[in-house]
């Protein structure tokens, strides 16, 4: 059975059933868990075939893995925003988006407020559609767009979620990640999934 399908029992074992019950419903939805796993599996398969590097972020486990030619070459603990397990719907919701992205720009020291940064090409057309649907359902405050300026950046290692929806690594980890990727590198952000190297 995929690790993603075991997410709720794992959280219950580690933190108690109350913590598992507090997970957003998406983390208990088999269709959503399958979709996240498909994103990861497809990206890893493409990496294996092409030899390219990809970045995968697992929000529930607070981890990022760097995969080259289908194999994990580095791992990082991460911190996110104050609403870490929600899917980003609008500007200011402190949520990290979920989906298939690319590095749109690399910002070195002095070009970002957070040491170094990989700019994520959020919002995509899919994100805009999701935002519009959430607006129609009344789940977006009036006047709020989908947001932007999502980064994987440094200044992490604080031990709690503190960003506005970005993914934060320690500066040492950011140095390694920054050196390993280029503009156009694929980024997969999921709620949770079984990642390469998981038992």
SULCORVEN-V236071 format. One record per backbone hydrogen bond with DSSP energy under -1.0 kcal/mol. CO is the residue of the C=O (numbers start at 1). NH is the residue of the N-H. Records with the same first field share a line. If there is no record, write none. Layout:
BEGIN
CO->NH  NH
END
This chain:
BEGIN
3->6
4->7
6->10
7->11
8->12
9->13
10->14
11->15
12->16
16->20
17->21
18->22
20->23
24->27
25->28
29->33
30->34
31->35
32->36
33->37
34->38
35->39
36->40
37->41
38->42
39->43
40->44
41->45
42->46
43->47
44->48
45->49
46->50
47->51
52->69
54->67
55->188
56->65
57->190
58->63
62->78
63->58
64->76
65->56
66->73  74
67->54
68->71
71->68
74->66
76->64
79->168
80->162  163
83->86
90->93
94->83
99->189
101->187
102->121
103->184
105->119
107->117
108->111
114->116  154
116->154
117->107
118->152
119->104
120->122
124->128
125->129
126->130
127->131
128->132
129->133
130->134
131->135
132->136
133->137
134->139
135->138
141->144
145->91
150->120
151->167
152->118
153->169
167->153
168->79
169->156
170->174
171->175
172->176
173->177
174->178
175->179
176->180
177->181
182->185
185->103
186->55
187->101
188->57
189->99
190->59
191->60
195->198
END
